Amino acid sequence: MRINSTKLKNLRNLLKRNNLEGLIVYDYTDIKYFLGEFFNDGEAVLLITLKNIIVIARSLYESPFKKKFKEALFISEDKNRPLALVEEAKKLKLKKLAFDANKEFYFAAKIYLKAGFKETSSLVSYLRTTKTEEELKLMRKATQISMTAFKNIQKYVKTGITELELKRKLEDEMTRLGGEGLSFDMRVSFGANTANPHHVCDGTKLTKNTAVLFDWGAKYQDYCADMTRSFWFGPNAPKEYTTILSLVKKAHDKAAKEAKYKMSGAQIDKISRDVIEKASYGKYFTHRTGHGIGMQDHELADISQINNEPILDNYCFSIEPGIYLEGKYGVRWEDCFYMTKKGIKQIK
């Protein structure tokens, strides 16, 4: 097995642009980005230089690592990996090294700063924003598993079932279809619970003529899916519920149609938000229109009022407008997309 050459090349180009000789990578997901699922969280530190890949990890990983990653140097260290990394950098005469100040532990950051290394901010997170074709393929598979599972468990949406019971059935079905975990702690909400965007599933039972909201997503080979669907259970949906559901879908579809390459996250958010505000429901749309997604359910490239950065080629993000009427019901409609130079495409 080889480390992904495209990802390495992209990082090294970024290092050169920042006049750096190497980057220390400690964050668990960032290490997986380069090496795949191999180490447990917190048991390795990675140094990627312009020429080498050095891994410092617990001794128990040494034999399998050397068999799997023949192009990397493994250094066994069970106690103080930051100090071992500093010593290795001295041997290689590396001085212009950086570490991610947003993701590093305090004690390690002190060691790196004392050694003269530079603080940087989320270089790998920035790289992860642009997805490769292989990454998009994995995200499509995660989405297909999630949507098929949702369709398959509709037969269980019956009077008397609880939110927790329905959640577990959906989890089990995604696993049966090949899902390898959850993108996040998914939500199934009934009635007034749907008006809380972050409601935690409980023992609330489904009754006739009530609002239902599913927010769910499977992982597949470390990549996430995320979607939300809202609907009325029963034949007598209130006019107000029908109105806000229609508005939310319209806001979702308009953003999906009109978002363009190099628009900022704020500009795309405005497309969606304007639909809801013009209908006088703006104060009930209480969150951003979307978030970046990839190996984690929330990454860079958020579609929000405060993100003035452009959304570029193969950036992946959700579009999920919502309206929440406290004490009554709420609706949200969510799909994930990726940007191209010709506009956005849905991940499906």
Secondary structure by P-SEA (a helix, b strand, c coil): ccccaaaaaaaaaaaaaacccbbbbccaaaaaaccccccccccbbbbbcccbbbbbccccccaaaaaccccbbbbbbcccaaaaaaaaaaaacccccccccccccaaaaaaaaaaccccccaaaaaaaccccaaaaaaaaaaaaaaaaaaaaacccccccccaaaaaaaaaaaaaaacccccccbbbbbcccccccccccccccccccbbbbbbbcccccccccccbbbbbbccccccaaaaaaaaaaaaaaaaaaccccccccaaaaaaaaaaaaaaacccccccccccccccccccccccccccccccccccbbbbbbbbccccccbbbbbbbcccccccbbbbcc
